């Protein structure tokens, strides 16, 4: 019990970073994952009203360099009414051929929807399914048809699964999909969440939310994984995005019990912490920096921090949330 409370940081307090240049942008509900195409300045946003799970979600485009703060619905004409997007991943084959992979929690089972990016629109290409897709949370594409994804659990929702989470028993895993079929390549991860490769494609970073850790794996020639190191961040890590030099930016839930309360009651606040992690390959560890902290008053339940370079050459971050109808632009 004490270990669980300490890991959940219930005895700590988090205040909003003073003097931060923050804009609040209203938008669709539950913008849980965001990824940015640095070449075009387009941010792709996964949106779903998770408090009304049976509702349909959509993928939106947000132009980080345009005025007006508009979100363009890219999947309004996508025919599947049970489209419920979660984690997303952008893969660029070259400057003109790019794909967006989207986890969807469909009524008939979990799927990965693959779209081709055509200017400011999406063309649906494929639906990938596998018995290995049990409870997919996040995805990272490594080719036009291949990807890794995390299952945050390998069993169905219920008391037993909740008890395992409380006891920090790892039931999450990582799946590799080769374009035709999936296979589990790592097991036993407590709430496997955000996932991303390094810039050189040789390492895979996986967020383990319940135990506040980032796991680092070497990607072998057969696409299986060998654990290299485990790093304790001290906060509940969620989605992982990289800046142009390869630093990890992670949206975090520093008080997981408060996040659980907020998930059931929108009037409660759940703090957000944005981390920047710089990996030292020689020492096999990270240098950790807290970039921004929010007590939950501007944005509760922050889940993703997507960095980008502004036209003035300075860095900014788009921060999304599991439930909110807004994002933050932190400059």
C-alpha positions as CSV (number, residue, x, y, z in Angstrom):
1,X,0.0,0.0,0.0
2,X,2.7,2.5,1.0
3,X,4.7,1.6,-2.1
4,X,1.7,2.3,-4.3
5,X,1.0,5.6,-2.6
6,X,4.6,6.7,-3.0
7,X,4.7,5.7,-6.7
8,X,1.4,7.7,-7.2
9,X,3.1,10.8,-5.6
10,X,0.1,11.4,-3.3
11,X,2.2,13.2,-0.8
12,X,3.6,15.8,-3.3
13,X,2.1,18.9,-4.8
14,X,2.4,20.3,-8.3
15,X,2.1,24.0,-9.2
16,X,1.8,25.6,-12.6
17,X,5.1,26.8,-14.0
18,X,5.3,30.5,-13.3
19,X,6.0,32.9,-16.2
20,X,5.4,30.2,-18.9
21,X,4.1,31.5,-22.2
22,X,1.0,29.3,-22.6
23,X,-1.9,29.6,-25.0
24,X,-5.1,27.6,-24.5
25,X,-6.7,26.5,-27.7
26,X,-10.3,25.1,-27.7
27,X,-10.9,22.1,-29.9
28,X,-12.6,18.7,-30.1
29,X,-12.8,16.3,-27.1
30,X,-10.0,14.0,-25.8
31,X,-7.1,15.0,-28.0
32,X,-5.0,12.2,-26.4
33,X,-2.3,11.9,-29.0
34,X,-0.6,14.4,-31.3
35,X,2.2,14.0,-33.8
36,X,3.7,16.7,-36.0
37,X,5.1,16.6,-39.5
38,X,8.0,19.1,-39.2
39,X,8.2,19.4,-43.0
40,X,4.7,20.8,-43.4
41,X,3.9,22.2,-40.0
42,X,0.8,20.0,-39.8
43,X,-0.1,18.4,-36.5
44,X,-2.3,15.3,-36.6
45,X,-4.5,15.0,-33.6
46,X,-6.4,11.9,-32.3
47,X,-9.7,12.9,-30.8
48,X,-12.4,10.8,-29.0
49,X,-14.9,11.7,-26.2
50,X,-13.7,8.9,-23.9
51,X,-16.3,9.7,-21.2
52,X,-18.9,8.7,-23.9
53,X,-17.0,5.7,-25.2
54,X,-19.7,4.6,-27.7
55,X,-19.4,7.9,-29.5
56,X,-17.3,8.2,-32.7
57,X,-14.0,9.9,-32.8
58,X,-12.0,11.5,-35.6
59,X,-8.5,12.6,-36.7
60,X,-8.0,16.3,-37.0
61,X,-5.3,18.5,-38.6
62,X,-4.0,21.5,-36.8
63,X,-1.7,23.9,-38.8
64,X,0.9,25.1,-36.3
65,X,2.0,27.9,-38.5
66,X,-1.5,29.2,-39.5
67,X,-3.5,31.8,-37.7
68,X,-7.1,31.1,-36.6
69,X,-6.4,28.0,-34.4
70,X,-8.6,25.8,-36.6
71,X,-9.0,22.0,-36.3
72,X,-9.8,20.4,-39.7
73,X,-11.6,17.1,-39.4
74,X,-9.8,14.7,-41.8
75,X,-12.0,11.6,-41.2
76,X,-15.5,13.2,-41.4
77,X,-16.2,11.0,-44.5
78,X,-14.6,7.9,-43.1
79,X,-17.6,5.5,-43.2
80,X,-16.9,3.4,-40.0
81,X,-19.3,4.7,-37.4
82,X,-17.4,3.0,-34.6
83,X,-14.1,4.7,-35.4
84,X,-12.5,5.4,-32.0
85,X,-9.0,6.6,-32.4
86,X,-6.3,6.3,-29.8
87,X,-2.5,6.3,-30.4
88,X,-1.3,7.5,-33.8
89,X,2.0,7.4,-35.8
90,X,3.2,9.2,-38.8
91,X,5.6,7.5,-41.2
92,X,7.3,9.4,-44.1
93,X,8.6,7.1,-46.9
94,X,9.9,10.3,-48.6
95,X,9.0,13.9,-48.8
96,X,5.8,13.2,-50.8
97,X,4.7,9.8,-49.6
98,X,3.5,9.7,-46.0
99,X,1.2,7.5,-44.0
100,X,-0.8,7.9,-40.8
101,X,-1.4,4.8,-38.6
102,X,-4.3,5.0,-36.2
103,X,-5.3,2.6,-33.4
104,X,-9.1,2.3,-33.4
105,X,-11.2,0.6,-30.6
106,X,-13.9,-0.8,-32.9
107,X,-17.0,-2.6,-31.8
108,X,-15.9,-5.7,-33.7
109,X,-12.4,-5.8,-32.3
110,X,-9.2,-3.7,-32.1
111,X,-7.8,-2.5,-35.4
112,X,-5.1,-0.4,-37.0
113,X,-6.3,1.9,-39.7
114,X,-3.7,3.0,-42.3
115,X,-4.2,6.2,-44.2
116,X,-2.2,7.9,-46.9
117,X,-1.7,11.6,-46.4
118,X,-2.7,13.6,-49.4
119,X,-2.1,17.3,-48.8
120,X,-4.6,18.3,-46.1
121,X,-6.7,15.1,-46.4
122,X,-6.4,11.4,-45.6
123,X,-7.1,8.5,-47.9
124,X,-7.9,5.2,-46.1
125,X,-5.8,2.3,-47.4
126,X,-6.0,-0.6,-45.0
127,X,-7.5,-2.1,-41.9
128,X,-5.0,-4.3,-40.0
129,X,-6.2,-6.8,-37.4
130,X,-4.5,-9.4,-35.3
131,X,-5.4,-11.5,-32.2
132,X,-2.3,-9.9,-30.7
133,X,-4.1,-6.5,-30.6
134,X,-5.7,-7.0,-27.2
135,X,-5.8,-3.6,-25.6
136,X,-3.7,-1.4,-27.9
137,X,-2.6,2.0,-26.6
138,X,0.1,3.5,-28.7
139,X,1.8,2.7,-32.0
140,X,5.0,3.6,-33.9
141,X,5.4,2.8,-37.6
142,X,8.8,1.7,-38.9
143,X,7.9,1.3,-42.6
144,X,4.8,1.9,-44.8
145,X,3.3,-1.4,-43.5
146,X,5.2,-2.3,-40.3
147,X,4.8,-1.1,-36.8
148,X,5.3,-1.7,-33.1
149,X,2.4,-1.2,-30.7
150,X,1.8,-1.4,-27.0
151,X,-1.0,-3.3,-25.3
152,X,-1.5,-1.7,-22.0
153,X,-3.0,-5.0,-20.7
154,X,-3.3,-8.5,-22.1
155,X,-6.6,-9.2,-20.4
156,X,-10.1,-7.8,-20.4
157,X,-11.3,-5.0,-18.1
158,X,-12.5,-6.1,-14.7
159,X,-11.7,-6.5,-11.0
160,X,-8.7,-8.8,-11.6
161,X,-7.1,-6.4,-14.1
162,X,-7.6,-3.5,-11.8
163,X,-6.1,-5.4,-8.9
164,X,-3.0,-6.3,-11.0
165,X,-2.6,-2.6,-11.8
166,X,-2.8,-1.6,-8.2
167,X,-0.2,-4.2,-7.3
168,X,2.0,-3.1,-10.2
169,X,1.8,-6.5,-11.9
170,X,2.9,-6.1,-15.5
171,X,0.4,-7.4,-18.0
172,X,1.2,-5.1,-20.8
173,X,3.3,-6.0,-23.9
174,X,4.8,-4.9,-27.1
175,X,3.7,-6.3,-30.5
176,X,5.6,-6.2,-33.8
177,X,3.4,-6.3,-37.0
178,X,5.2,-7.2,-40.2
179,X,2.5,-6.0,-42.6
180,X,0.6,-9.3,-42.5
181,X,0.7,-10.7,-38.9
182,X,1.6,-9.6,-35.4
183,X,3.8,-11.2,-32.8
184,X,4.4,-10.3,-29.2
185,X,8.1,-9.4,-28.7
186,X,8.1,-8.2,-25.0
187,X,5.8,-9.1,-22.1
188,X,5.3,-8.2,-18.5
189,X,5.2,-4.4,-18.7
190,X,3.1,-2.6,-16.1
191,X,0.7,-0.6,-18.2
192,X,2.7,-0.3,-21.5
193,X,1.8,3.0,-23.0
194,X,3.8,5.4,-25.2
195,X,6.2,4.0,-27.8
196,X,8.7,5.5,-30.2
197,X,12.0,4.5,-31.9
198,X,15.2,6.6,-31.6
199,X,16.1,8.8,-34.5
200,X,18.5,6.1,-36.0
201,X,15.8,3.5,-35.6
202,X,18.0,1.2,-33.5
203,X,16.3,1.6,-30.1
204,X,12.8,1.4,-29.0
205,X,11.5,3.5,-26.1
206,X,8.4,2.3,-24.2
207,X,6.6,4.1,-21.4
208,X,5.5,2.0,-18.4
209,X,2.9,4.3,-16.7
210,X,2.1,2.5,-13.5
211,X,5.8,2.3,-12.3
212,X,6.9,5.7,-13.8
213,X,9.5,4.2,-16.0
214,X,10.9,4.4,-19.6
215,X,12.2,1.1,-20.9
216,X,14.9,1.1,-23.6
217,X,15.3,-1.8,-26.0
218,X,17.8,-2.6,-28.8
219,X,15.9,-3.6,-32.0
220,X,17.5,-6.8,-33.3
221,X,17.7,-7.8,-37.0
222,X,14.6,-9.9,-36.7
223,X,12.7,-7.0,-35.1
224,X,12.6,-8.7,-31.7
225,X,13.8,-6.6,-28.8
226,X,16.6,-6.9,-26.2
227,X,16.2,-4.7,-23.1
228,X,19.1,-2.3,-22.6
229,X,18.1,-0.2,-19.6
230,X,15.2,1.0,-17.4
231,X,14.9,4.6,-16.3
232,X,12.7,5.8,-13.4
233,X,11.2,9.3,-14.2
234,X,9.3,9.6,-10.9
235,X,6.0,10.3,-12.7
236,X,3.4,8.4,-14.7
237,X,4.7,8.6,-18.3
238,X,2.3,8.5,-21.2
239,X,2.9,9.3,-24.9
240,X,6.4,9.8,-26.3
241,X,7.3,12.3,-29.1
242,X,10.8,13.3,-30.3
243,X,12.2,16.7,-31.2
244,X,14.4,17.1,-34.3
245,X,17.6,16.2,-32.4
246,X,16.1,13.0,-30.9
247,X,15.2,14.2,-27.4
248,X,12.1,12.5,-25.9
249,X,9.2,14.7,-24.8
250,X,6.7,13.0,-22.7
251,X,3.3,14.0,-21.3
252,X,3.0,12.7,-17.8
253,X,0.5,12.1,-15.0
254,X,2.4,12.9,-11.8
255,X,-0.4,11.8,-9.5
256,X,-2.0,8.7,-10.9
257,X,-4.7,8.4,-8.2
258,X,-5.8,12.0,-9.0
259,X,-5.9,11.1,-12.7
260,X,-8.1,8.1,-11.9
261,X,-10.5,10.4,-10.0
262,X,-10.5,13.0,-12.8
263,X,-11.3,10.2,-15.3
264,X,-14.5,9.6,-13.4
265,X,-15.3,13.2,-12.5
266,X,-14.4,16.1,-14.9
267,X,-14.7,18.6,-12.0
268,X,-11.6,17.2,-10.3
269,X,-8.2,18.3,-11.4
270,X,-5.3,16.1,-12.4
271,X,-1.8,17.7,-12.7
272,X,0.3,17.5,-15.9
273,X,4.0,17.4,-16.2
274,X,6.0,17.6,-19.4
275,X,9.4,16.0,-19.4
276,X,12.4,16.2,-21.7
277,X,14.7,13.2,-21.7
278,X,18.1,13.2,-23.4
279,X,19.5,9.7,-23.8
280,X,23.2,9.1,-23.2
281,X,24.1,6.0,-25.3
282,X,27.4,5.5,-23.5
283,X,26.1,5.6,-20.0
284,X,22.8,4.1,-20.9
285,X,20.8,6.6,-18.9
286,X,18.8,9.8,-19.4
287,X,19.3,13.4,-18.4
288,X,15.8,14.5,-17.3
289,X,14.4,18.1,-17.4
290,X,10.9,19.2,-16.4
291,X,9.9,21.6,-19.2
292,X,6.4,22.5,-17.9
293,X,4.1,21.7,-14.9
294,X,0.4,22.4,-14.7
295,X,-1.6,22.0,-11.5
296,X,-4.5,20.9,-13.7
297,X,-6.3,24.3,-13.9
298,X,-5.2,25.0,-17.5
299,X,-5.1,21.4,-18.6
300,X,-5.9,18.3,-16.6
301,X,-4.7,14.8,-17.6
302,X,-2.0,15.9,-20.1
303,X,-1.0,12.9,-22.1
304,X,1.2,14.1,-25.0
305,X,3.8,16.8,-25.6
306,X,4.6,17.3,-29.3
307,X,7.6,19.6,-29.8
308,X,8.2,21.7,-32.9
309,X,10.3,24.7,-34.1
310,X,8.4,27.9,-34.6
311,X,9.2,30.2,-37.6
312,X,11.2,32.4,-35.2
313,X,13.5,29.4,-34.6
314,X,12.4,28.9,-31.0
315,X,10.8,25.7,-29.8
316,X,7.2,25.2,-28.7
317,X,5.1,22.2,-27.6
318,X,1.6,21.1,-28.3
319,X,0.1,19.5,-25.2
320,X,-2.9,17.2,-25.5
321,X,-5.1,15.5,-22.9
322,X,-7.1,12.3,-22.5
323,X,-10.4,14.1,-21.8
324,X,-10.2,17.8,-22.3
325,X,-11.7,19.9,-25.1
326,X,-8.5,21.9,-25.5
327,X,-4.8,21.8,-26.1
328,X,-2.0,24.0,-24.8
329,X,0.6,25.7,-26.9
330,X,3.6,26.1,-24.6
331,X,6.3,28.4,-26.0
